[in-house]
Amino acid sequence: MKVLILGAAGQVSRMLTERLLNESDTEITLYARQANSRLKVSSERVKIIDGDFHDKSKLVEAMSEIDIVYLNDMRDAQATQSIVSAMDEAGVKRLIGATVLGIYDEVTGAFGRWNDAMVGSSAPLYKSAAKVVEDSDLDYTLLRLTWLYDQEGNEEYELTEKGEPFIGAQVTRQAVSRLIMDLLADSTKYICKSLGVSEPDTDFEKPSFY
């Protein structure tokens, strides 16, 4: 399997890269701005490309022979459209995209009010980018991530689907990288689905680390 990680310098992307190297024989292409200076990965299975999400021709080149794309950042609709168009041109269908909770106003109660106060101004950007993917003909899975933190050994996650209330104020990056690994292991799961991602038993008014 060949996987392209867009936004490869992000924390979840770095964890995913490490997992793929340690737990699979996947060939990995890492794509990021200033990638060669920011990414220090030494493996014959890794190719590093310095590029921008708006550079469609470079994206198409990066997608050569790729089976699955993981997109780590979905806050720019124009960049997302560039990625979708590049995937269409390159003939790549499978996309796993990380976005944020609240893009459907699905977060209710005290936590919903806290979340709106914290991220309200950026929510429309994520909504627009998600719509680009949902309106495409790709075999996508969107991951609506709640608030992230790190805890080694904690890989627990629970999922809700679009149309269901979002539950859970936090989830570890370790759990998110595990979820992505699970999706890569069975690329037929959750096609054209938008999944809320949180940690079980964290139905708090705000994340425990705030």
C-alpha positions as CSV (number, residue, x, y, z in Angstrom):
1,M,0.0,0.0,0.0
2,K,1.2,3.5,-0.8
3,V,-0.1,6.4,1.4
4,L,0.3,10.2,0.9
5,I,0.3,12.3,4.0
6,L,-0.6,15.9,3.3
7,G,0.4,18.3,6.1
8,A,3.0,15.8,7.1
9,A,4.7,18.1,9.7
10,G,1.6,18.1,12.0
11,Q,1.7,16.2,15.2
12,V,-0.9,13.6,14.3
13,S,0.8,13.1,10.9
14,R,4.2,12.5,12.6
15,M,2.6,9.9,14.9
16,L,0.9,8.3,11.9
17,T,4.2,8.2,10.0
18,E,5.9,6.5,12.9
19,R,3.1,3.9,13.2
20,L,3.2,3.1,9.5
21,L,6.9,2.6,9.6
22,N,6.8,0.4,12.8
23,E,3.5,-1.5,12.2
24,S,3.3,-2.0,8.4
25,D,5.2,-2.2,5.2
26,T,3.5,0.8,3.7
27,E,5.3,3.1,1.4
28,I,4.8,6.7,2.5
29,T,5.0,10.1,0.8
30,L,5.3,13.0,3.2
31,Y,4.1,16.4,1.8
32,A,4.5,19.7,3.6
33,R,5.8,23.2,3.2
34,Q,9.5,23.3,3.9
35,A,9.3,19.5,4.3
36,N,13.0,18.8,3.8
37,S,14.0,21.0,6.8
38,R,11.0,20.2,9.0
39,L,10.9,16.4,8.5
40,K,13.8,14.2,9.6
41,V,12.6,10.7,8.6
42,S,15.2,8.2,7.4
43,S,13.7,5.2,5.6
44,E,13.9,3.8,2.2
45,R,10.1,3.5,2.4
46,V,9.6,7.3,2.8
47,K,9.6,10.0,0.1
48,I,9.6,13.6,1.2
49,I,8.1,16.4,-1.0
50,D,8.3,20.1,-0.2
51,G,5.1,21.6,-1.5
52,D,2.0,23.7,-0.9
53,F,-1.6,22.6,-1.0
54,H,-2.4,25.2,-3.7
55,D,0.2,23.8,-6.1
56,K,-2.0,21.4,-8.0
57,S,0.7,20.2,-10.4
58,K,3.0,19.2,-7.5
59,L,0.1,17.5,-5.8
60,V,-0.7,15.5,-8.9
61,E,3.0,14.5,-9.1
62,A,3.0,13.5,-5.4
63,M,-0.1,11.3,-6.0
64,S,1.5,9.1,-8.6
65,E,0.7,5.5,-7.7
66,I,-0.8,6.5,-4.4
67,D,-3.6,4.3,-3.0
68,I,-4.9,6.5,-0.1
69,V,-4.5,10.2,0.9
70,Y,-4.5,11.4,4.5
71,L,-5.2,15.2,4.8
72,N,-4.2,16.6,8.2
73,D,-5.6,20.1,7.8
74,M,-8.9,21.2,6.4
75,R,-9.4,24.9,7.1
76,D,-8.9,26.3,3.6
77,A,-11.6,25.6,1.1
78,Q,-9.5,26.7,-1.9
79,A,-6.6,24.4,-0.8
80,T,-9.0,21.6,-0.3
81,Q,-10.5,22.1,-3.7
82,S,-7.0,22.0,-5.2
83,I,-6.4,18.7,-3.4
84,V,-9.7,17.2,-4.6
85,S,-9.0,18.3,-8.2
86,A,-5.5,16.8,-8.0
87,M,-6.9,13.5,-6.8
88,D,-9.4,13.5,-9.6
89,E,-6.6,14.1,-12.2
90,A,-4.3,11.5,-10.6
91,G,-7.1,8.9,-10.4
92,V,-6.9,8.6,-6.6
93,K,-10.2,8.0,-4.9
94,R,-9.7,7.3,-1.2
95,L,-9.3,10.3,1.1
96,I,-9.2,10.4,4.9
97,G,-9.5,14.0,6.1
98,A,-9.1,15.5,9.5
99,T,-11.3,18.4,10.4
100,V,-12.9,19.7,13.6
101,L,-16.1,19.2,15.6
102,G,-18.9,21.7,15.2
103,I,-19.1,22.0,11.4
104,Y,-22.7,20.9,11.4
105,D,-23.6,22.7,14.7
106,E,-23.8,19.2,16.2
107,V,-22.1,20.1,19.5
108,T,-24.8,20.9,22.1
109,G,-25.1,21.9,25.8
110,A,-22.4,23.5,27.9
111,F,-19.6,22.0,25.9
112,G,-21.1,23.3,22.7
113,R,-21.3,26.8,24.1
114,W,-17.7,26.6,25.4
115,N,-16.5,25.3,22.0
116,D,-18.3,28.0,20.1
117,A,-16.7,30.7,22.3
118,M,-13.2,29.2,21.7
119,V,-13.3,28.5,17.9
120,G,-16.4,30.3,16.6
121,S,-14.6,32.6,14.2
122,S,-12.8,29.8,12.4
123,A,-15.8,27.5,12.1
124,P,-17.0,28.8,8.7
125,L,-13.6,28.0,7.2
126,Y,-13.8,24.3,8.3
127,K,-17.4,24.1,7.1
128,S,-16.6,25.3,3.7
129,A,-13.6,23.0,3.3
130,A,-15.7,20.0,4.5
131,K,-18.4,20.8,1.9
132,V,-15.8,20.7,-0.9
133,V,-15.0,17.1,0.1
134,E,-18.6,16.1,0.7
135,D,-19.6,17.5,-2.8
136,S,-16.8,15.6,-4.5
137,D,-16.9,12.1,-6.0
138,L,-14.1,10.8,-3.8
139,D,-14.4,7.9,-1.4
140,Y,-13.9,10.1,1.6
141,T,-14.0,9.7,5.4
142,L,-14.0,12.9,7.4
143,L,-12.8,12.9,11.0
144,R,-14.4,15.6,13.1
145,L,-11.9,15.7,15.9
146,T,-12.7,17.1,19.4
147,W,-10.0,18.8,21.5
148,L,-6.6,17.0,21.3
149,Y,-4.0,16.2,23.9
150,D,-1.2,13.7,24.3
151,Q,-1.2,10.6,26.6
152,E,1.0,7.7,25.8
153,G,-0.8,4.4,25.9
154,N,-4.3,5.9,25.6
155,E,-5.7,4.9,22.2
156,E,-9.4,4.8,23.1
157,Y,-11.8,6.4,20.7
158,E,-15.5,6.4,20.0
159,L,-17.3,7.5,16.9
160,T,-20.5,9.3,16.1
161,E,-22.0,9.8,12.6
162,K,-23.3,12.9,10.9
163,G,-26.8,13.7,12.2
164,E,-26.0,12.5,15.7
165,P,-25.1,14.8,18.6
166,F,-21.4,15.1,19.2
167,I,-20.3,13.5,22.4
168,G,-16.9,13.9,24.1
169,A,-14.7,16.9,25.0
170,Q,-11.3,15.4,24.3
171,V,-9.3,12.7,22.6
172,T,-5.6,11.8,22.4
173,R,-3.5,12.3,19.3
174,Q,-2.4,8.7,19.9
175,A,-6.1,7.5,19.6
176,V,-6.5,9.6,16.4
177,S,-3.5,8.0,14.8
178,R,-4.8,4.6,15.9
179,L,-8.1,5.3,14.2
180,I,-6.4,6.3,11.0
181,M,-4.4,3.1,11.1
182,D,-7.6,1.2,11.5
183,L,-9.1,3.0,8.5
184,L,-6.1,2.3,6.4
185,A,-6.2,-1.4,7.4
186,D,-9.8,-1.6,5.9
187,S,-10.2,1.1,3.4
188,T,-13.8,0.1,2.7
189,K,-15.0,1.2,6.1
190,Y,-16.9,4.5,6.5
191,I,-16.9,5.5,2.9
192,C,-18.6,8.9,2.4
193,K,-19.0,9.2,6.1
194,S,-18.3,12.1,8.5
195,L,-17.3,10.8,11.9
196,G,-17.2,12.6,15.2
197,V,-14.1,11.4,17.1
198,S,-13.8,11.6,20.8
199,E,-12.6,9.6,23.9
200,P,-15.2,7.5,25.7
201,D,-16.5,8.9,29.0
202,T,-15.4,12.5,28.3
203,D,-18.8,14.1,28.1
204,F,-17.5,17.2,30.0
205,E,-18.4,20.9,29.9
206,K,-14.9,21.5,28.6
207,P,-11.7,19.4,28.1
208,S,-10.1,18.3,31.3
209,F,-6.8,20.1,30.4
210,Y,-8.5,23.6,30.2
